[in-house]
Each structure stands twice: as C-alpha cells, then as structure tokens.
Amino acid sequence: MTELTQLLQTLDQILQPSKFKDYGPNGLQVEGRPQVRKLVSGVTASLAMIEAAVAAGADALLVHHGLFWRGQDGRVTGWMKKRLALLLEHDLNLLAYHLPLDAHPELGNNVQLGKRLGLTVTWRFGDQELGFKGQRAEGTVFSGPQALAEHVQKTLHKTPVHVGPAKGEIRTLGWCTGGAQGYFESAIAAGVDAFITGEISEPQAHYARECGVHFLACGHHATERYGAPAVAAHVAELLGLEHEFIDIDNPA
Ligand SMILES: [Zn+2]
C-alpha cells in the first residue's frame, strides 16, 4: 500500500515527463482514491480496459494511451462519458504516460520490444530521440525480409505488413513502436536496412520501394504491449504494490 502522491512521484522520477513535448498530459489524468494497493497496467484506457481493471480490484490503472489528446474538442459525451463515468464511479486513478514510456532506456516500449526481438540498441535517432537503432544481439543477420517478418510474427504473434525489396540481408534495424511511420525517413537517414513500427501510411510504401529500405508494420498495439507492464512491475516492486498486466487485444 502506498499514497497516490508517492506513486506519482516515483513514476515521474523514472519517466521524467517534463523532458518531452507530448500529445497529451502525462501522469495523473483522472484522480481516484488517495491510496493504492493494487496497480493494473495496460496499453489503452479503453472502456474494456477500465472494466477489467475494476474487476481486478485495481486502485490505479497505468496505461500508455490515456484519455486526453491534443486536438480533442473537450466534450464529455459518448465514449468519453462512459469511460470517465466508470473511472469516477469506482474511484479508480488513471495514470497515463505516452512518449516518456516509449523512450525509457530500460523499461520503455522500444527497449522492451527490442529485447523481445533480440536486438541490442546502438544508437537513437529522430524527433526526441524516439527512434532506436540496433542489431541482433548475437551479431547475426537476417537472411532477408521474409526471415525478419517470420521472426516478428513468432515474437509478436502478428503478421507484419512488409514493403520494400524482395530480398537482401538485414544487418541494421531501426524501430519505433506504435504510430511512428513518420520516423521512417529519419530511420533511412540513420542508415538502417529495415524499419519496424506499428502502422504504415500511404507515403511510406513509396519511400520503402524508392530507398530500398524494408518497412515492416507490425501492429500499433502489438508493438506497444511491453512498456506499461515493465514500468508498472518496476514501481510495484519499489513500493510494495500488487501488479497485474491486462492485455485487451486490438487487431490494429
Ligand atoms: Zn501508441
């Protein structure tokens, strides 16, 4: 059991949200009860996620995608009303960390994804250094895009969309989890053979074909499943909290 203020302070110390220019508020987004015994982590503060956290007896829910984003019109209607009502009804704290959770050098989405894919980080690139560059830990190469796609499929249980040359050894990889297709150009500039992210948009297919760099869209959710539970498990251990990660599947 810990005070909510202690939990927030600890998370801010670890994730340092003040260092980021983000698309929404980091930290406490919806205030609930002042003491926390059980922390539930998840990817997105969807209604299903909040329902699952309530059912699990959570005092606080820690997610990567919170409720509030730049560009929203601020009305509490429809899905927003339902999610907020459920949080408030159960006095459940909602904590969200977006870019700080992508960026953390040990617990973040990118490093945790790289770990699962067996990649060692050698460099960081792009806006706010959210792009990660590296290679296979054992120094070996992927024989071609098919081998890399199979490796991703086996690890993330999701078949990636590949655009780029049909063959060619892949030694150096760049990656940025989630909707980071916009990092492809800085990944190309960083000299990678292949770039892994969650989503693809129309322009990236052309860049991949024209620059000869492989682009693999591996799922926004699938690539961002690992940071929140890593951070939550870490703070739970530090503060003596119970922790449970709940994965609400998302095909996107
Ligand atoms: Zn995301």
Residues whose N, C-alpha, C, O or C-beta is under 5 A from the ligand:
A	BS01	ZN	G178 G179 E224
